[in-house]
Amino acid sequence: MSRDARSRGATLVAAADGSALGNPGPAGWAWYVDDDTWAAGGWPHGTNNMGELMAVLDLLRATEPLGVPLRVLCDSTYVIKAVTEWMPGWKRRGWRRADGKPVLNQDLLRELDAALQGRTVELEWVKGHAGHAMNEAADARARAAATAYQRGTEPDTGPGLAHWRPPVVATVDDGEPEDVAPVDQATGDAAAGDGATVDGPAVDGSAGDGPAVDGSAGDGLPSDAEEGVEDALFAVTEPTDEEVVVALERELLDPRVRADPERLEQLLHPHWREIGASGRLWTRAEMIEHLGAQTGTGRTSLEVLEVARVDAATILLLWRSSGPAAPALRSSLWVLTPSGWRQRHHQGTPEA
């Protein structure tokens, strides 16, 4: 059997899942092929939907050099509908939903959209927490990553694809590979071959009833009924803007985040300013450099006093800090940008 015959026609089947303790809260993601082939990660603060998206995105990134078709088992209706139904309309509206609000998690969705280009990917819905072996394995690893961040430890990121080998494809007498369906690692049954519909719509629009992501079938815009489903899913699975802002504020207190310049640049607005408890006026660049030089400062706790919406794109958070430093009363102004909520201004005053 030739090496080419081994690799042609191989489909990688993986489960992808996300987890958030508190939603938002410590969050994790994972994809799973078998006990020797999986990956996981997460954030100190995030949402379940962020984890679900990141699991699929990391799987796409990891498998991109292999050039193999993917069949992704996913228990998130949000992810499947976002990719196969809603994304074309979001893109046409400048990444805004039908009600005009910015699409949440659009940084991950934009990256996912780019990673899907040129790939053969099928998303298949599976029921979560129902005994599906691969889904349960992905869920366990995602929760383990979230739990690690909750405890302040580093998660087990897994071996990745280091041990994965494509399924063997049999050959006929003339040396050409015959059509042999790849084996589903979850059940041992033969999966549908390349281009076939496997219960869920194909991401590339080549099969299934859903509109093509590239807009080649239909106008890509959800119907009124589908918009209602979108609204319902967001209402059930997405935290409110106020909850997101509080979660991001807590993230800014995490020592690992404060030592990560790249993440700080994502959380702090380019025109960010702070009036510190000392009376000093800080710029974003000064604060990022200052925080990067700090060591052993310990963890600061946050007590929410008030969350007030100034307007549709501005939220004022009043809170009390306590920890290594003396208690202080603080105010943070958060603004909604195309890339999500970012802190625009912060002020702290020692509590009397």
C-alpha positions in Angstrom: 0.0 0.0 0.0 1.5 3.3 -1.0 1.8 6.3 1.3 -0.5 8.3 -1.0 -3.1 5.6 -0.7 -3.0 5.9 3.1 -3.7 9.6 3.1 -6.2 10.0 0.3 -9.8 10.2 1.4 -9.1 10.3 5.2 -11.6 12.2 7.2 -10.7 13.3 10.7 -13.7 13.0 13.1 -13.4 15.1 16.3 -15.8 16.3 19.1 -15.6 19.9 20.2 -17.0 21.4 23.3 -16.8 24.4 25.7 -17.4 25.1 29.4 -17.7 28.1 31.6 -18.0 27.9 35.4 -20.7 30.6 36.1 -21.0 31.7 32.5 -19.3 34.0 32.5 -16.5 32.8 34.7 -13.4 30.6 34.3 -13.8 29.0 30.9 -12.4 26.1 28.9 -12.5 24.5 25.5 -11.4 21.2 24.1 -11.5 19.0 21.0 -11.1 15.3 21.1 -10.3 12.5 18.6 -9.1 9.8 21.0 -7.2 9.6 24.3 -3.9 10.2 22.4 -5.2 13.0 20.2 -6.9 16.0 21.9 -6.2 19.6 22.9 -7.6 22.0 25.5 -7.3 25.5 26.7 -9.3 28.4 28.1 -9.3 31.8 29.9 -9.6 33.1 33.4 -13.0 34.6 32.4 -15.2 33.8 29.5 -18.5 32.3 28.4 -19.6 28.9 27.3 -20.1 30.1 23.7 -16.6 31.5 23.6 -15.4 28.0 24.6 -17.6 26.3 22.0 -16.3 28.6 19.2 -12.6 28.3 20.3 -12.8 24.5 20.3 -13.8 24.4 16.7 -11.4 27.2 15.7 -8.4 25.5 17.4 -9.3 22.2 15.7 -9.3 24.0 12.3 -6.0 25.6 13.0 -4.3 22.4 14.2 -5.5 20.4 11.2 -4.9 23.0 8.5 -1.4 21.7 7.6 -2.8 18.2 7.1 -5.4 19.3 4.6 -7.8 16.6 5.6 -11.6 16.8 5.6 -13.2 17.3 9.0 -16.3 16.0 10.6 -16.9 18.0 13.8 -19.3 16.6 16.5 -20.7 19.6 18.4 -23.5 19.9 21.0 -23.8 23.7 20.5 -26.7 24.7 18.3 -25.3 28.3 18.6 -22.0 27.3 16.9 -23.7 25.3 14.2 -26.3 27.9 13.3 -23.7 30.7 13.5 -21.5 29.0 11.0 -24.1 27.5 8.6 -26.9 30.0 8.7 -26.3 33.3 10.4 -22.7 34.2 9.4 -23.5 35.3 5.8 -26.1 37.8 7.0 -23.9 39.1 9.8 -21.1 39.7 7.3 -23.4 41.5 4.9 -24.6 43.7 7.8 -21.1 44.6 8.9 -21.1 41.9 11.7 -24.3 43.1 13.2 -27.4 41.1 14.0 -30.8 41.7 12.6 -31.7 44.1 15.4 -28.6 46.2 14.7 -26.6 45.2 17.7 -23.0 44.1 17.2 -22.5 40.3 17.0 -21.1 39.0 20.2 -17.8 37.0 20.0 -17.2 38.5 16.6 -13.4 38.3 17.1 -13.7 34.5 17.4 -16.3 34.3 14.6 -14.2 36.4 12.2 -11.2 34.0 12.8 -13.4 31.0 12.4 -14.8 32.4 9.2 -11.2 32.8 7.8 -10.1 29.4 9.0 -13.1 27.7 7.2 -12.1 29.1 3.8 -10.9 26.3 1.5 -11.7 23.6 4.0 -14.1 20.6 3.8 -15.8 20.6 7.1 -19.1 19.1 8.3 -20.7 20.1 11.6 -22.9 17.4 13.1 -25.1 18.1 16.2 -24.9 15.6 19.0 -26.8 15.8 22.2 -24.7 16.9 25.1 -24.5 15.0 28.4 -26.2 12.0 26.8 -23.5 9.4 26.9 -21.9 10.1 23.6 -18.3 8.9 24.2 -16.4 11.6 22.2 -18.6 14.4 23.3 -18.3 13.4 27.0 -14.5 13.2 26.6 -14.3 16.7 25.0 -16.7 18.1 27.7 -14.5 16.6 30.5 -11.4 18.2 29.2 -13.1 21.6 28.6 -14.4 21.5 32.2 -10.9 20.5 33.5 -9.4 23.5 31.8 -12.0 25.8 33.2 -11.5 24.3 36.7 -7.7 24.8 36.4 -8.2 28.5 35.7 -10.7 28.7 38.6 -8.0 27.3 40.9 -5.3 29.5 39.4 -3.3 26.7 37.9 -2.3 25.9 34.3 -4.6 23.6 32.4 -3.5 20.4 30.7 -3.4 21.4 27.0 -3.2 17.8 25.7 -0.9 16.2 23.0 -2.6 17.8 20.0 -2.3 15.8 16.8 1.2 14.4 17.6 -0.1 10.8 17.5 -2.8 11.0 15.0 -2.5 8.9 11.8 -5.0 9.0 8.9 -7.3 6.0 8.6 -6.0 3.3 6.2 -7.6 3.4 2.7 -7.6 0.1 0.9 -6.4 -0.3 -2.6 -7.6 -2.4 -5.5 -5.5 -4.4 -7.9 -4.7 -1.5 -10.2 -3.1 0.4 -7.3 -5.9 3.0 -7.1 -7.5 3.5 -3.7 -11.1 2.4 -3.5 -13.8 4.4 -1.8 -13.7 3.3 1.9 -15.6 5.4 4.4 -13.5 6.6 7.3 -14.2 5.0 10.7 -16.1 7.0 13.3 -13.8 7.0 16.3 -16.8 7.4 18.6 -18.7 4.3 17.5 -16.5 2.2 15.3 -19.1 2.6 12.5 -18.2 3.8 9.0 -18.8 7.5 8.6 -20.2 9.1 5.5 -17.5 9.6 2.8 -16.3 12.9 1.5 -19.1 15.2 0.3 -21.8 13.2 2.0 -24.4 14.7 4.3 -23.9 13.5 7.9 -27.1 14.6 9.7 -25.8 18.2 9.9 -25.4 20.8 7.1 -22.0 20.9 5.4 -20.1 24.1 6.2 -19.0 24.6 2.6 -22.7 24.4 1.4 -22.0 21.4 -0.8 -24.5 19.3 1.0 -27.4 19.7 3.4 -30.3 22.1 3.5 -28.6 25.1 5.0 -27.5 28.0 2.9 -23.8 28.0 1.8 -21.6 30.1 4.0 -20.1 31.7 0.9 -23.5 32.8 -0.2 -23.6 30.5 -3.3 -27.0 29.2 -2.2 -29.7 31.6 -1.2 -29.2 35.1 0.0 -27.6 34.0 3.3 -30.1 36.0 5.3 -32.2 34.2 8.0 -36.0 34.3 7.6 -38.1 35.9 10.2 -38.6 32.6 11.9 -34.9 31.9 11.9 -34.2 35.4 13.3 -36.6 34.4 16.2 -34.5 31.3 16.8 -31.4 33.4 16.8 -32.8 35.8 19.3 -34.0 32.9 21.5 -30.6 31.3 21.5 -28.8 34.4 22.3 -31.2 35.2 25.1 -30.7 31.8 26.6 -27.0 31.2 26.1 -25.4 34.7 26.1 -24.7 36.7 29.2 -26.0 40.3 29.3 -23.7 43.2 28.4 -23.6 44.1 32.1 -22.4 40.5 33.0 -19.8 40.6 30.3 -18.4 43.9 31.6 -18.1 42.6 35.1 -16.4 39.5 33.9 -13.9 41.5 31.9 -13.2 43.8 34.9 -12.5 40.7 37.0 -10.2 39.4 34.2 -8.2 42.6 34.4 -7.5 41.8 38.1 -6.0 38.4 37.3 -2.2 38.5 37.7 -1.6 36.4 34.6 -3.7 38.8 32.5 -2.0 41.8 34.0 1.4 40.3 32.9 0.1 39.7 29.4 0.6 42.9 27.3 -1.3 41.4 24.3 -4.4 40.6 26.3 -4.2 44.0 28.1 -4.2 45.8 24.7 -7.3 43.8 23.8 -9.1 44.8 27.0 -8.0 48.5 27.2 -9.2 51.0 24.7 -6.5 52.7 22.6 -7.4 56.0 24.3 -7.6 54.5 27.8 -6.7 56.7 30.8 -6.7 56.1 34.5 -6.6 58.5 37.4 -4.9 56.4 40.0 -5.4 56.4 43.8 -2.1 58.3 44.0 -3.5 61.1 41.8 -1.3 60.1 38.8 -2.8 60.2 35.3 -1.8 57.0 33.4 -1.9 56.3 29.7 -2.5 52.8 28.4 1.1 52.3 27.4 2.4 53.4 30.8 0.0 51.1 32.6 0.8 48.1 30.5 4.5 48.6 31.1 3.9 49.2 34.8 1.9 46.0 35.2 4.4 44.0 33.3 7.1 44.9 35.8 5.0 44.0 38.9 5.7 40.7 40.6 4.0 38.9 43.6 1.3 41.5 44.0 -1.4 38.9 44.9 -5.0 38.8 43.7 -7.4 41.7 44.2 -11.1 41.0 44.8 -14.0 42.9 43.2 -17.3 43.7 44.9 -19.8 45.2 42.5 -21.6 48.3 43.8 -23.5 49.3 40.7 -23.7 48.6 37.0 -25.3 51.5 35.2 -25.9 51.7 31.4 -25.1 55.2 30.2 -26.3 54.4 26.7 -26.4 51.5 24.3 -22.7 51.4 23.9 -21.5 52.6 27.3 -21.6 51.0 30.8 -20.4 52.5 34.1 -19.2 50.0 36.7 -18.8 51.1 40.3 -17.0 48.6 42.5 -14.9 48.1 45.6 -11.5 46.5 45.5 -9.8 44.7 48.4 -6.7 42.6 48.6 -3.0 43.3 49.0 -3.6 47.0 48.8 -6.0 49.1 51.0 -9.7 49.0 50.1 -10.6 51.5 47.4 -13.7 52.6 45.6 -13.4 52.5 41.9 -15.2 53.4 38.7 -14.7 51.9 35.3 -16.2 53.2 32.0 -16.6 50.5 29.4 -17.5 51.2 25.7 -18.7 48.8 23.0 -16.4 48.7 20.0 -16.5 46.5 16.9 -14.2 44.0 18.7 -16.2 43.9 21.9 -16.3 45.7 25.2 -13.2 47.6 26.2 -12.4 49.7 29.2 -12.1 53.4 28.3 -11.5 55.0 31.7 -10.7 54.0 35.2 -10.4 55.8 38.5 -9.6 54.6 42.0 -10.0 56.4 45.4 -8.9 55.0 48.8 -12.0 54.2 50.8 -12.6 56.4 53.8 
